[in-house]
């Protein structure tokens, strides 16, 4: 396992609105991946735990909602760690769209 990707996505929506938007938008992740992906999620308090499975790989993720941001941690399997920079760039670009 490579080092996780960590990033913060700022918001001004409040925790409840962010949780609702994440619940409604989490399925969009699968459409961003060529060939599609299976996305499963569950909440523990203010943290959404979710997995994205595609092309024989499973990526574990956590998104913790606070009053001013969402702190995301993405655990990449070994091989995908080679693409961590590119994956981080895509997440940073696409993640704020889940909150709109």
C-alpha positions in Angstrom: 0.0 0.0 0.0 1.3 3.4 -0.9 1.1 6.5 1.2 -2.5 7.8 1.2 -3.6 10.9 -0.6 -5.0 13.5 1.8 -6.8 16.7 0.8 -9.2 19.2 2.1 -12.2 20.5 0.2 -13.5 23.8 1.6 -17.3 24.5 1.8 -19.7 27.0 3.3 -22.7 24.7 3.4 -22.9 23.3 6.9 -22.5 19.7 7.9 -26.0 18.5 7.2 -26.1 20.0 3.6 -22.7 18.5 2.9 -23.7 15.0 4.1 -26.9 15.2 1.9 -24.9 16.2 -1.1 -22.3 13.5 -0.6 -25.0 10.9 -0.2 -26.7 12.0 -3.4 -23.5 12.5 -5.4 -21.3 9.5 -4.3 -22.6 7.4 -7.3 -21.1 10.0 -9.7 -17.7 8.7 -8.9 -18.3 5.5 -10.9 -19.2 7.5 -14.0 -15.8 9.3 -13.8 -13.9 6.0 -14.3 -13.6 4.6 -17.8 -15.7 1.4 -17.9 -17.6 2.4 -14.7 -17.0 1.4 -11.1 -18.9 0.0 -8.2 -19.2 2.4 -5.3 -20.3 1.5 -1.8 -20.6 3.8 1.2 -21.6 4.0 4.9 -21.5 6.7 7.5 -19.9 6.5 11.0 -20.7 9.8 12.7 -19.4 12.6 10.4 -17.1 10.3 8.4 -18.3 8.6 5.2 -16.3 5.4 4.5 -16.5 4.3 0.9 -14.9 2.0 -1.6 -14.5 2.3 -5.3 -14.0 -0.9 -7.2 -12.9 -0.9 -10.8 -10.6 -2.8 -13.2 -9.8 -5.4 -10.5 -8.7 -2.8 -8.0 -10.4 -1.5 -4.8 -9.7 1.9 -3.4 -10.7 2.6 0.2 -11.6 6.2 1.1 -12.8 8.3 4.0 -14.3 11.7 4.0 -14.8 13.5 7.3 -17.2 16.5 7.3 -16.5 19.5 9.5 -18.1 22.9 9.6 -15.7 24.4 7.0 -14.3 21.5 4.9 -14.3 17.9 4.0 -11.0 16.1 4.8 -10.6 13.2 2.4 -8.2 10.3 2.7 -7.7 7.9 -0.3 -5.8 4.7 0.3 -4.4 3.5 -3.0 -3.4 -0.1 -3.6 0.3 -0.5 -4.5 0.1 -0.4 -8.3 -2.2 2.7 -8.3 0.3 4.5 -6.1 2.4 5.0 -9.2 -0.4 7.3 -10.4 -1.0 9.1 -7.1 -0.2 12.6 -8.4 -2.6 12.3 -11.3 -5.3 10.7 -9.1 -4.9 13.5 -6.6 -5.3 16.1 -9.4 -8.5 14.5 -10.6 -9.9 14.3 -7.1 -9.0 17.9 -6.3 -10.8 19.0 -9.5 -13.9 16.8 -9.3 -14.6 16.5 -5.5 -15.9 20.1 -5.1 -18.5 19.3 -7.8 -20.0 16.7 -5.4 -20.9 19.5 -3.1 -22.8 21.6 -5.7 
